[in-house]
Amino acid sequence: MVNTMTLTWEATREFAVMAEYSTYGSVVVLQVNNPPVNSFSYHVRQGLVDGLEKAQRDPAIRSIVIMGKGRTFPAGADVREFGTASAGMMPDLLSVLAAVDTSPKPVVSAIHGTALGGGFELALASHYRLAVPSARVGLPEVHLGILPGAGGTQRLPRVVGVKTAIQMITTGQHIKAQQALSLGLVDKIVQGDLLKEAVSFARSIEGRPVEDRRISQKTVPDAEKVGEVVDAARKTIIRRARGAIAPMTCVQAIQASVLPFDVGMQRERELMAFLMTSWQAPAQQYAFFSEREVRRWSHPRDKRVNFKTAKPRVIKSVGVVGAGTMGVGITISLLQAGLKVVLLEVNKKQLDRGITTIQKTLSQKSASQRMSLLTTTMDYSALSDVDMVIEAVFESMRLKKEVFKKLDSITKPQAILASNTSGLDIDKIAAVTKRPDKVVGTHFFAPANIMRLLENILGKHTSAETIATAMQLGTTIGKVGVLVGNCPGFVGNRMLGPYVTEAVFLLEEGADPQDVDKAIEEFGFAMGPFRMGDLSGLDIGWRGRIEKGLTTEQGPPPATPPLYRRGNRYCPLADMLCMQGRLGQKTGAGWYRYEPGSRAALPDPVVQQMIREYRQEHGFKKRTISSQEIVERCLYPLINEGFHILDEGIAARSMDIDVTYLFGYGWPRHTGGPMYYAEKVVGLEKILRSLESYQAQYPDHHYLQPSPLLRDMVAKGTSLAALGTDSKL
Ligand SMILES: CCCCCCC[C@H](O)CC(=O)SCCNC(=O)CCNC(=O)[C@H](O)C(C)(C)COP(=O)([O-])OP(=O)([O-])OC[C@H]1O[C@@H](n2cnc3c(N)ncnc32)[C@H](O)[C@@H]1OP(=O)([O-])[O-]
């Protein structure tokens, strides 16, 4: 039992601020105090080493507890320090952990919050680990393009075996306390006050030898199977990594854990140095910080549109109009966040289908509780009292205007009206209401309950309060909200336009859909443009082109040259598929064919024949197109559109574009996003010169014309970060 009297701070705070030193009789408690996540900045490392040394010197001290102050046990190395002088300053994390491991007095890590990365490595270097039930542990370094470089690849397999270590480290998953206990990663789960419990536990183990508690001295339990385990895991890891080098490098380090500890540590250090100096690690760290930085939004249009000053309205209940795929996904997200939802659908069958999907998707445990927050209706008057409505009807301006007129007359005057549109003009929708200041675009991505991106569109009259409310709602429901301006397609779909168009032009010249998809997937996308089109439904784009007058259900509009529309080059291959009823996966055929019940895209001789005949008819000569050309011709125009978007102020910062693509379009994270990739991986000058060269070859592909901003930046040597507003990066 801990004497509560001893719980008053006796210690001086000479290592205060970053690692506080306190004594409770024979126990020293070192509390890391570096908000918000107690990361191991230089001062924390120094504080811990000083504290450990002081505890060793004091004969009255018999055990040491390490814990985190505030919300968490250390969540890892200070990533902002990477690449700076303080990252290399001694003591480094390895020497802190060596001092813990070799301490003759037992060291207990007492975990609450999230012990991640270097934090969990510190816990593994300790002789005992306690955790509160809500704690989570893990080694998520792979998401930052590196490996657990403070012994994590060597100590974890010594506890859980190579197989589980590979699984944990290559996925970077966080493990709950209970599972950590069953894996032997924590020794005890403690209820109640962690400090008291930890001090009491530390007293109970004083005097016991620490040698057999040192993980570094243990052997890997499944060491003899290491080759077999690695072989079995390799294929899946490489496929999942999609070009990221960190996962397989982590495996190489884990493989070395069967060697003597010091040899394995040396191997870990070498592999860490390899990753740290690769171009992928900074890209992934940029992605990590950008995901957080977009929360500090602002817009050049109006200085009141700024996260610092704009106050969101409190939203307790939300109406959702439309129980199609999007409306249902949005409803699920809102219910999962504990919000009250009124789901309106005028078609009874559709409504019933929607309710069934919602019930099935919500987790068994909380389904009835979540479902009690849902009201369903076919009557607009049920929306009279909600704080906000998200319209998710079919993508038609006429229909959306009708819905907004009704919503404006029925909902309370202060209610916010949001449209889940993927590209329609928010100002036109707002214009049919008497409250354009309360109208905003909220573009969710399918499946809306899974995809993390929420593109929030600021209309001409949208107030700062309204946009703040949309951004806040995104956070509440676990989305990554990005603020963008109003233009056709907003940021994401506008940039996708030239990408998809150029992909189809590649078919004219000799590529097959699978050639283009393969090149884009090798670049790192989960799906190339043709597989993606088949998944989303080819009719979406077709309907859009019909609405714009570019085509009709029967073929090209009368008196139109076959390969041109309004003076621009046009390829009708996608329209031809739709006219044959090939709308993608849902009809069993699109750019590919699909066996009943299967999602596997199979090359289709029918499509290949159609493309061949088309080439013949229009005099295109087939040639072999390299993967590099495919990647450049699809991605550089997309990037170029990003520069137009920045130039027009549709996105305030390049990171808003990057986050949009990382979270909404499956852009490979290890390349940082399209704008980061353009600047830091390829180089702006090279992008510009390639666009110029392709433009010379294809003068009527208008989007290959380099953006004036890109030209200007190359000429002046300006960086993208220098353009941004409010950026802390
Ligand atoms: C010889 C050399 C040897 C080198 C050895 C190093 C080896 C080691 O294995 C490497 C590591 O540990 S790598 C690290 C491995 N660890 C990880 O990868 C863990 C990464 N972190 C996370 O997963 C989440 O932040 C938490 C789950 C910790 C908290 O989630 P939440 O409650 O939703 O909160 P939130 O909004 O997410 O964050 C709040 C604020 O903290 C900031 N920040 C956070 N972590 C940071 C860090 N490590 N650093 C700096 N900053 C970090 C974050 O940016 C944000 O700042 P803002 O200014 O307010 O925007």
Ligand as a Chemical Component Dictionary entry (heavy atoms), coordinates in Angstrom:
data_LIG
# 
_chem_comp.id                   LIG 
_chem_comp.type                 NON-POLYMER 
_chem_comp.pdbx_formal_charge   -4 
_chem_comp.three_letter_code    LIG 
# 
loop_
_chem_comp_atom.comp_id 
_chem_comp_atom.atom_id 
_chem_comp_atom.alt_atom_id 
_chem_comp_atom.type_symbol 
_chem_comp_atom.charge 
_chem_comp_atom.model_Cartn_x 
_chem_comp_atom.model_Cartn_y 
_chem_comp_atom.model_Cartn_z 
_chem_comp_atom.pdbx_ordinal 
LIG C1  C1  C 0  19.979 7.517  -33.044 1  
LIG C2  C2  C 0  18.573 8.043  -33.415 2  
LIG C3  C3  C 0  17.516 7.139  -33.051 3  
LIG C4  C4  C 0  16.181 7.708  -33.397 4  
LIG C5  C5  C 0  15.170 6.901  -32.680 5  
LIG C6  C6  C 0  13.758 7.280  -33.000 6  
LIG C7  C7  C 0  13.040 6.020  -33.110 7  
LIG C8  C8  C 0  11.577 6.074  -32.909 8  
LIG O1  O1  O 0  11.174 4.756  -33.139 9  
LIG C9  C9  C 0  10.916 7.047  -33.868 10 
LIG C10 C10 C 0  9.598  7.512  -33.379 11 
LIG O2  O2  O 0  9.196  7.375  -32.266 12 
LIG S1  S1  S 0  8.686  8.334  -34.575 13 
LIG C11 C11 C 0  7.195  8.750  -33.744 14 
LIG C12 C12 C 0  6.306  7.592  -33.545 15 
LIG N1  N1  N 0  5.043  8.028  -33.000 16 
LIG C13 C13 C 0  4.011  8.308  -33.776 17 
LIG O3  O3  O 0  4.034  8.122  -34.989 18 
LIG C14 C14 C 0  2.803  8.865  -33.090 19 
LIG C15 C15 C 0  2.223  9.983  -33.897 20 
LIG N2  N2  N 0  1.104  10.632 -33.221 21 
LIG C16 C16 C 0  -0.121 10.146 -33.213 22 
LIG O4  O4  O 0  -0.419 9.070  -33.702 23 
LIG C17 C17 C 0  -1.194 10.996 -32.584 24 
LIG O5  O5  O 0  -0.734 12.329 -32.585 25 
LIG C18 C18 C 0  -1.561 10.597 -31.125 26 
LIG C19 C19 C 0  -2.301 9.251  -31.150 27 
LIG C20 C20 C 0  -0.354 10.512 -30.248 28 
LIG C21 C21 C 0  -2.494 11.674 -30.535 29 
LIG O6  O6  O 0  -3.593 11.855 -31.372 30 
LIG P1  P1  P 0  -4.584 13.059 -31.115 31 
LIG O7  O7  O 0  -4.964 13.061 -29.693 32 
LIG O8  O8  O -1 -5.637 12.932 -32.152 33 
LIG O9  O9  O 0  -3.734 14.363 -31.338 34 
LIG P2  P2  P 0  -3.029 14.896 -32.669 35 
LIG O10 O10 O 0  -3.826 16.008 -33.186 36 
LIG O11 O11 O -1 -2.692 13.774 -33.578 37 
LIG O12 O12 O 0  -1.646 15.423 -32.090 38 
LIG C22 C22 C 0  -1.605 16.535 -31.215 39 
LIG C23 C23 C 0  -0.420 17.391 -31.573 40 
LIG O13 O13 O 0  0.772  16.652 -31.315 41 
LIG C24 C24 C 0  1.594  16.635 -32.464 42 
LIG N3  N3  N 0  2.297  15.347 -32.480 43 
LIG C25 C25 C 0  1.781  14.125 -32.323 44 
LIG N4  N4  N 0  2.741  13.193 -32.340 45 
LIG C26 C26 C 0  3.903  13.859 -32.502 46 
LIG C27 C27 C 0  5.259  13.445 -32.569 47 
LIG N5  N5  N 0  5.610  12.152 -32.449 48 
LIG N6  N6  N 0  6.196  14.386 -32.736 49 
LIG C28 C28 C 0  5.864  15.677 -32.841 50 
LIG N7  N7  N 0  4.578  16.120 -32.772 51 
LIG C29 C29 C 0  3.628  15.222 -32.598 52 
LIG C30 C30 C 0  0.614  16.771 -33.628 53 
LIG O14 O14 O 0  1.265  17.254 -34.778 54 
LIG C31 C31 C 0  -0.367 17.766 -33.050 55 
LIG O15 O15 O 0  0.198  19.053 -33.143 56 
LIG P3  P3  P 0  -0.705 20.330 -33.442 57 
LIG O16 O16 O 0  0.269  21.435 -33.479 58 
LIG O17 O17 O -1 -1.682 20.364 -32.316 59 
LIG O18 O18 O -1 -1.357 20.038 -34.748 60 
# 
loop_
_chem_comp_bond.comp_id 
_chem_comp_bond.atom_id_1 
_chem_comp_bond.atom_id_2 
_chem_comp_bond.value_order 
_chem_comp_bond.pdbx_ordinal 
LIG C1  C2  SING 1  
LIG C2  C3  SING 2  
LIG C3  C4  SING 3  
LIG C4  C5  SING 4  
LIG C5  C6  SING 5  
LIG C6  C7  SING 6  
LIG C7  C8  SING 7  
LIG C8  O1  SING 8  
LIG C8  C9  SING 9  
LIG C9  C10 SING 10 
LIG C10 O2  DOUB 11 
LIG C10 S1  SING 12 
LIG S1  C11 SING 13 
LIG C11 C12 SING 14 
LIG C12 N1  SING 15 
LIG N1  C13 SING 16 
LIG C13 O3  DOUB 17 
LIG C13 C14 SING 18 
LIG C14 C15 SING 19 
LIG C15 N2  SING 20 
LIG N2  C16 SING 21 
LIG C16 O4  DOUB 22 
LIG C16 C17 SING 23 
LIG C17 O5  SING 24 
LIG C17 C18 SING 25 
LIG C18 C19 SING 26 
LIG C18 C20 SING 27 
LIG C18 C21 SING 28 
LIG C21 O6  SING 29 
LIG O6  P1  SING 30 
LIG P1  O7  DOUB 31 
LIG P1  O8  SING 32 
LIG P1  O9  SING 33 
LIG O9  P2  SING 34 
LIG P2  O10 DOUB 35 
LIG P2  O11 SING 36 
LIG P2  O12 SING 37 
LIG O12 C22 SING 38 
LIG C22 C23 SING 39 
LIG C23 O13 SING 40 
LIG C23 C31 SING 41 
LIG O13 C24 SING 42 
LIG C24 N3  SING 43 
LIG C24 C30 SING 44 
LIG N3  C25 SING 45 
LIG N3  C29 SING 46 
LIG C25 N4  DOUB 47 
LIG N4  C26 SING 48 
LIG C26 C27 SING 49 
LIG C26 C29 DOUB 50 
LIG C27 N5  SING 51 
LIG C27 N6  DOUB 52 
LIG N6  C28 SING 53 
LIG C28 N7  DOUB 54 
LIG N7  C29 SING 55 
LIG C30 O14 SING 56 
LIG C30 C31 SING 57 
LIG C31 O15 SING 58 
LIG O15 P3  SING 59 
LIG P3  O16 DOUB 60 
LIG P3  O17 SING 61 
LIG P3  O18 SING 62 
# 
